[in-house]
Amino acid sequence: MKILTLNEENKKNILENLLKRSPNQYEAQTAVVAEILDNVKQNKDAALFDYTKRFDKAELTAETIRVTDAEIAEAYEKLPAEVLDVIRKAAENIRIYHEKQKQYSWFDSTPSGTILGQKVSAIGAVGVYVPGGKAAYPSSVLMNVIPAKVAGVERIAMVTPPGADGKVYEGTLVAAKEAGVTEIYKVGGAQAIAALAFGTESIPKVDKIVGPGNIYVALAKKAVYGHVSIDSVAGPSEILVLADETANPTYVAADLLSQAEHDELASAILVTTSRELAEKVEKEVTRFVNQLSRKAILEKSLENYGYLLVADNMTDALDVVNEIASEHLEIITKDPFQTMTKVKNAGAIFLGEYASEPLGDYFAGPNHVLPTNGTAKFFSPLSVDDFIKKSSIISYSREALEPIHEDIIRFAKAEGLTAHANSIAVRFGKEVK
């Protein structure tokens, strides 16, 4: 990793470098994704089966694309009991946290006869994408499905790429069953997003698509937005650790690598007011990289997107923290809660040396689907809010409308919308021409 003194030039260069990882930068893949989406839209199951054979080496038919109850039962038999136990514990923590996010309909009335309110309804059908490929993520299943269940979504369709044998990793299937998925399909990539967005003979259309994936999945979600809703267009994983001289360099190094191991585009950054800490972290990072199993990925990630930034003071450090707006932010300072009050932009904030990022990934309860690539400046973590919609409620009696009806007519006329004005006027024996 590179130790750099934090200044305006370095900050600018780092921000520009990080933005290169955005899905918006991959124009070459956009045409490929568009072709896949159009093919699935036109040819439905036939295109799905062809792409699955081509990309995942699995033979699928209308009879085998959907995961059966027998396959789920087999997954339970294969999964070690201790893994099932931890899935259930994590699911309970996630459920309890998200229950606190529930919103309810409300109504407010006045003696004059007005009733105003908001009706909260769950989205009818949600599609959840779960990656396969390099790694399988049961934790991602829990994080995407449980908030939808808490919100009251009735139909939750999960798609995930199968192995060459046509099977899905048992941990993924068990997590889906535990979380409450209603149907599971063995298909991945941009073609799976197309199936959820447009529908095929085997996979009915959904109203919203959530869940992480590779660049093709991200671009496909971006392209189908408008046909369906989506959670976000997620970029590669990232972590930023904000630390002072009190931080333990071994802990900091371990936490930086916990995200760098995701893939070659992952970002791991330390911002500190202590050069001594930065130097110690650099040594610990080197030591850990040489002994961890994903060494090649770690080295590539750190070479391109790993930084150890030394700031003159905490004010400058916080400034760059808010500019980067990291997906995961760890604060390991003398008083992390006080430091946290000055943070404006971050997906999830971890406070203190024992709140390491993997705690949030797997077990604590808050959602690990977070805004990336600086979008924490205007996006939030996945939540129950993502699976509901709100309708405004308006009711007026004649007695309530009468004193204000001329105001409404005047407003409508000012905009040149005489039919609007007339709609109000006729209720009081008048007409607007």
LONU-924836 format. One record per residue (C-alpha): residue in one letter; x negated, y negated, z. Coordinates in steps of 0.1 Angstrom, whole numbers. Example, Ala and Ser with C-alpha at 12.3 -4.5 7.8 and 13.67 -1.06 7.14 Angstrom:
NODE  res  xx  yy  zz
NODE  A  -123  45  78 .
NODE  S  -137  11  71 .
//
This chain:
NODE  res  xx  yy  zz
NODE  M  0  0  0 .
NODE  K  -11  -36  -7 .
NODE  I  -17  -60  22 .
NODE  L  -8  -95  11 .
NODE  T  -6  -128  28 .
NODE  L  29  -141  25 .
NODE  N  31  -173  4 .
NODE  E  54  -187  -23 .
NODE  E  35  -172  -52 .
NODE  N  34  -137  -37 .
NODE  K  71  -139  -26 .
NODE  K  81  -149  -62 .
NODE  N  61  -121  -77 .
NODE  I  75  -95  -53 .
NODE  L  111  -105  -59 .
NODE  E  106  -104  -97 .
NODE  N  90  -69  -94 .
NODE  L  118  -56  -72 .
NODE  L  144  -68  -97 .
NODE  K  129  -47  -124 .
NODE  R  145  -17  -107 .
NODE  S  180  -30  -112 .
NODE  P  203  -9  -134 .
NODE  N  208  -41  -154 .
NODE  Q  173  -37  -168 .
NODE  Y  179  -4  -185 .
NODE  E  192  -14  -219 .
NODE  A  178  16  -237 .
NODE  Q  200  39  -217 .
NODE  T  231  18  -222 .
NODE  A  237  30  -258 .
NODE  V  233  66  -247 .
NODE  V  258  62  -219 .
NODE  A  283  44  -242 .
NODE  E  281  74  -267 .
NODE  I  288  99  -238 .
NODE  L  317  79  -225 .
NODE  D  333  76  -259 .
NODE  N  328  113  -267 .
NODE  V  345  124  -234 .
NODE  K  373  99  -239 .
NODE  Q  380  113  -274 .
NODE  N  372  150  -269 .
NODE  K  378  155  -232 .
NODE  D  370  190  -219 .
NODE  A  351  200  -251 .
NODE  A  327  172  -246 .
NODE  L  323  179  -209 .
NODE  F  315  216  -215 .
NODE  D  290  207  -242 .
NODE  Y  271  181  -221 .
NODE  T  270  205  -191 .
NODE  K  255  232  -212 .
NODE  R  230  207  -228 .
NODE  F  219  189  -196 .
NODE  D  225  214  -168 .
NODE  K  222  247  -187 .
NODE  A  255  259  -173 .
NODE  E  283  275  -193 .
NODE  L  317  261  -182 .
NODE  T  352  267  -193 .
NODE  A  386  254  -182 .
NODE  E  388  284  -159 .
NODE  T  355  278  -142 .
NODE  I  350  240  -141 .
NODE  R  369  237  -108 .
NODE  V  354  251  -76 .
NODE  T  376  279  -62 .
NODE  D  386  286  -26 .
NODE  A  365  318  -29 .
NODE  E  334  298  -38 .
NODE  I  340  275  -8 .
NODE  A  344  305  15 .
NODE  E  311  319  1 .
NODE  A  294  286  8 .
NODE  Y  305  288  44 .
NODE  E  290  323  46 .
NODE  K  257  312  31 .
NODE  L  252  280  51 .
NODE  P  232  285  83 .
NODE  A  254  280  114 .
NODE  E  232  252  128 .
NODE  V  236  232  96 .
NODE  L  274  236  97 .
NODE  D  272  224  134 .
NODE  V  253  192  125 .
NODE  I  276  185  95 .
NODE  R  306  186  119 .
NODE  K  289  164  145 .
NODE  A  279  139  119 .
NODE  A  314  139  103 .
NODE  E  330  132  137 .
NODE  N  306  102  143 .
NODE  I  314  89  108 .
NODE  R  351  93  113 .
NODE  I  352  76  147 .
NODE  Y  332  46  133 .
NODE  H  354  42  103 .
NODE  E  387  46  122 .
NODE  K  378  12  138 .
NODE  Q  378  -4  103 .
NODE  K  415  5  96 .
NODE  Q  437  -24  86 .
NODE  Y  475  -25  91 .
NODE  S  504  -43  74 .
NODE  W  516  -74  91 .
NODE  F  546  -97  88 .
NODE  D  553  -132  102 .
NODE  S  588  -147  103 .
NODE  T  602  -182  112 .
NODE  P  636  -192  125 .
NODE  S  642  -210  91 .
NODE  G  643  -177  73 .
NODE  T  608  -172  58 .
NODE  I  590  -139  60 .
NODE  L  554  -138  49 .
NODE  G  531  -108  53 .
NODE  Q  507  -83  39 .
NODE  K  514  -47  30 .
NODE  V  483  -24  32 .
NODE  S  484  7  10 .
NODE  A  458  34  3 .
NODE  I  445  38  -32 .
NODE  G  463  68  -48 .
NODE  A  434  88  -62 .
NODE  V  396  85  -57 .
NODE  G  367  102  -75 .
NODE  V  335  108  -56 .
NODE  Y  303  114  -74 .
NODE  V  277  135  -56 .
NODE  P  242  139  -71 .
NODE  G  226  173  -77 .
NODE  G  193  176  -96 .
NODE  K  162  169  -76 .
NODE  A  180  171  -43 .
NODE  A  215  177  -29 .
NODE  Y  230  154  -4 .
NODE  P  258  167  19 .
NODE  S  254  135  39 .
NODE  S  265  115  8 .
NODE  V  297  136  7 .
NODE  L  306  127  42 .
NODE  M  298  90  38 .
NODE  N  319  86  6 .
NODE  V  348  109  15 .
NODE  I  356  102  52 .
NODE  P  363  65  48 .
NODE  A  387  74  20 .
NODE  K  405  100  42 .
NODE  V  407  75  71 .
NODE  A  422  50  47 .
NODE  G  449  75  37 .
NODE  V  439  84  1 .
NODE  E  459  114  -8 .
NODE  R  438  128  -38 .
NODE  I  400  129  -36 .
NODE  A  383  145  -65 .
NODE  M  346  153  -62 .
NODE  V  323  158  -92 .
NODE  T  288  172  -89 .
NODE  P  264  189  -114 .
NODE  P  261  226  -111 .
NODE  G  229  247  -112 .
NODE  A  221  268  -143 .
NODE  D  240  296  -126 .
NODE  G  272  275  -126 .
NODE  K  272  272  -88 .
NODE  V  271  242  -65 .
NODE  Y  248  239  -34 .
NODE  E  266  254  -4 .
NODE  G  259  224  18 .
NODE  T  276  201  -6 .
NODE  L  307  224  -8 .
NODE  V  309  228  30 .
NODE  A  306  191  36 .
NODE  A  333  184  10 .
NODE  K  357  208  27 .
NODE  E  349  194  62 .
NODE  A  354  158  49 .
NODE  G  387  166  32 .
NODE  V  381  167  -5 .
NODE  T  411  179  -24 .
NODE  E  394  192  -56 .
NODE  I  358  198  -67 .
NODE  Y  346  199  -103 .
NODE  K  312  213  -115 .
NODE  V  302  184  -138 .
NODE  G  277  156  -134 .
NODE  G  260  127  -152 .
NODE  A  277  100  -172 .
NODE  Q  301  126  -186 .
NODE  A  315  132  -151 .
NODE  I  322  95  -147 .
NODE  A  339  94  -180 .
NODE  A  361  123  -170 .
NODE  L  372  106  -138 .
NODE  A  378  73  -156 .
NODE  F  397  85  -186 .
NODE  G  409  120  -176 .
NODE  T  405  153  -195 .
NODE  E  426  185  -197 .
NODE  S  409  198  -166 .
NODE  I  402  166  -146 .
NODE  P  430  141  -141 .
NODE  K  422  104  -141 .
NODE  V  415  86  -108 .
NODE  D  420  50  -97 .
NODE  K  385  44  -82 .
NODE  I  351  60  -85 .
NODE  V  325  59  -57 .
NODE  G  292  75  -50 .
NODE  P  255  73  -60 .
NODE  G  237  88  -90 .
NODE  N  209  83  -114 .
NODE  I  206  55  -139 .
NODE  Y  230  71  -164 .
NODE  V  256  75  -136 .
NODE  A  251  39  -125 .
NODE  L  254  25  -160 .
NODE  A  285  47  -167 .
NODE  K  302  33  -136 .
NODE  K  294  -2  -147 .
NODE  A  308  5  -182 .
NODE  V  342  20  -170 .
NODE  Y  348  -8  -145 .
NODE  G  382  -22  -155 .
NODE  H  396  11  -165 .
NODE  V  391  21  -129 .
NODE  S  376  4  -99 .
NODE  I  341  13  -86 .
NODE  D  323  8  -53 .
NODE  S  291  -8  -68 .
NODE  V  263  -3  -93 .
NODE  A  237  11  -70 .
NODE  G  200  8  -76 .
NODE  P  170  27  -61 .
NODE  S  167  30  -23 .
NODE  E  148  4  -3 .
NODE  I  137  -3  32 .
NODE  L  122  -35  48 .
NODE  V  107  -34  83 .
NODE  L  104  -67  101 .
NODE  A  79  -63  129 .
NODE  D  57  -83  153 .
NODE  E  26  -73  173 .
NODE  T  47  -52  197 .
NODE  A  56  -26  170 .
NODE  N  42  9  170 .
NODE  P  23  13  137 .
NODE  T  30  51  136 .
NODE  Y  67  45  138 .
NODE  V  66  18  112 .
NODE  A  46  39  87 .
NODE  A  69  69  92 .
NODE  D  100  47  86 .
NODE  L  86  31  54 .
NODE  L  80  65  40 .
NODE  S  114  78  49 .
NODE  Q  128  57  20 .
NODE  A  97  58  -4 .
NODE  E  102  96  -7 .
NODE  H  136  92  -24 .
NODE  D  121  85  -58 .
NODE  E  94  67  -77 .
NODE  L  115  35  -79 .
NODE  A  122  33  -42 .
NODE  S  109  2  -23 .
NODE  A  92  1  11 .
NODE  I  81  -32  26 .
NODE  L  67  -43  59 .
NODE  V  69  -80  68 .
NODE  T  50  -88  99 .
NODE  T  34  -117  118 .
NODE  S  4  -94  128 .
NODE  R  -24  -86  104 .
NODE  E  -37  -61  129 .
NODE  L  -4  -42  127 .
NODE  A  -4  -43  89 .
NODE  E  -39  -28  88 .
NODE  K  -29  0  113 .
NODE  V  3  7  93 .
NODE  E  -18  10  61 .
NODE  K  -40  37  77 .
NODE  E  -10  56  91 .
NODE  V  8  55  58 .
NODE  T  -23  70  41 .
NODE  R  -25  97  68 .
NODE  F  12  106  64 .
NODE  V  12  106  26 .
NODE  N  -16  132  26 .
NODE  Q  4  156  47 .
NODE  L  40  152  35 .
NODE  S  56  174  9 .
NODE  R  67  147  -16 .
NODE  K  32  132  -19 .
NODE  A  34  125  -56 .
NODE  I  67  106  -53 .
NODE  L  54  87  -23 .
NODE  E  22  76  -40 .
NODE  K  40  64  -71 .
NODE  S  67  45  -51 .
NODE  L  41  28  -28 .
NODE  E  18  19  -57 .
NODE  N  46  1  -76 .
NODE  Y  70  -11  -49 .
NODE  G  52  -9  -15 .
NODE  Y  40  -40  3 .
NODE  L  25  -50  36 .
NODE  L  32  -87  39 .
NODE  V  16  -108  66 .
NODE  A  34  -140  75 .
NODE  D  21  -170  94 .
NODE  N  52  -170  117 .
NODE  M  86  -154  123 .
NODE  T  104  -182  105 .
NODE  D  85  -175  73 .
NODE  A  90  -138  78 .
NODE  L  127  -142  82 .
NODE  D  129  -164  51 .
NODE  V  115  -136  29 .
NODE  V  137  -110  47 .
NODE  N  168  -130  37 .
NODE  E  155  -135  1 .
NODE  I  149  -98  -4 .
NODE  A  182  -88  12 .
NODE  S  172  -52  16 .
NODE  E  195  -22  16 .
NODE  H  180  -11  50 .
NODE  L  164  -36  74 .
NODE  E  146  -24  106 .
NODE  I  138  -50  132 .
NODE  I  110  -39  155 .
NODE  T  101  -70  175 .
NODE  K  99  -80  212 .
NODE  D  135  -90  212 .
NODE  P  152  -75  181 .
NODE  F  187  -86  190 .
NODE  Q  176  -122  191 .
NODE  T  157  -118  158 .
NODE  M  188  -102  143 .
NODE  T  209  -134  148 .
NODE  K  187  -151  122 .
NODE  V  192  -124  95 .
NODE  K  218  -134  69 .
NODE  N  213  -107  42 .
NODE  A  209  -70  48 .
NODE  G  229  -39  40 .
NODE  A  224  -22  74 .
NODE  I  204  -35  103 .
NODE  F  185  -12  126 .
NODE  L  174  -26  160 .
NODE  G  146  -14  181 .
NODE  E  119  12  177 .
NODE  Y  142  42  182 .
NODE  A  168  31  156 .
NODE  S  150  45  126 .
NODE  E  166  44  92 .
NODE  P  174  82  90 .
NODE  L  196  78  120 .
NODE  G  219  58  98 .
NODE  D  215  81  68 .
NODE  Y  228  111  87 .
NODE  F  243  107  120 .
NODE  A  251  74  138 .
NODE  G  284  68  120 .
NODE  P  281  35  100 .
NODE  N  281  41  62 .
NODE  H  249  48  44 .
NODE  V  263  37  10 .
NODE  L  248  2  10 .
NODE  P  241  -27  -14 .
NODE  T  208  -26  -31 .
NODE  N  186  -49  -53 .
NODE  G  194  -80  -34 .
NODE  T  232  -76  -36 .
NODE  A  235  -76  2 .
NODE  K  237  -114  -4 .
NODE  F  273  -108  -15 .
NODE  F  282  -71  -11 .
NODE  S  289  -50  20 .
NODE  P  285  -14  30 .
NODE  L  311  11  18 .
NODE  S  340  11  42 .
NODE  V  377  18  47 .
NODE  D  384  -15  30 .
NODE  D  371  0  -3 .
NODE  F  399  25  -3 .
NODE  I  429  3  4 .
NODE  K  447  -24  -16 .
NODE  K  468  -52  -2 .
NODE  S  502  -66  -14 .
NODE  S  514  -100  -4 .
NODE  I  550  -101  10 .
NODE  I  571  -133  5 .
NODE  S  608  -137  15 .
NODE  Y  627  -171  18 .
NODE  S  663  -177  27 .
NODE  R  682  -205  9 .
NODE  E  679  -226  40 .
NODE  A  641  -222  40 .
NODE  L  638  -229  3 .
NODE  E  661  -260  1 .
NODE  P  639  -286  19 .
NODE  I  609  -277  -3 .
NODE  H  624  -269  -36 .
NODE  E  619  -303  -51 .
NODE  D  582  -301  -42 .
NODE  I  578  -269  -61 .
NODE  I  597  -283  -91 .
NODE  R  574  -314  -91 .
NODE  F  543  -292  -90 .
NODE  A  555  -270  -118 .
NODE  K  563  -300  -140 .
NODE  A  529  -315  -133 .
NODE  E  514  -283  -148 .
NODE  G  538  -285  -178 .
NODE  L  555  -252  -168 .
NODE  T  592  -261  -171 .
NODE  A  604  -225  -169 .
NODE  H  587  -223  -135 .
NODE  A  605  -254  -124 .
NODE  N  638  -242  -138 .
NODE  S  636  -209  -119 .
NODE  I  637  -229  -87 .
NODE  A  661  -256  -98 .
NODE  V  689  -232  -109 .
NODE  R  692  -220  -74 .
NODE  F  704  -254  -64 .
NODE  G  728  -261  -92 .
NODE  K  703  -279  -114 .
NODE  E  685  -272  -147 .
NODE  V  652  -283  -160 .
NODE  K  647  -287  -198 .
//
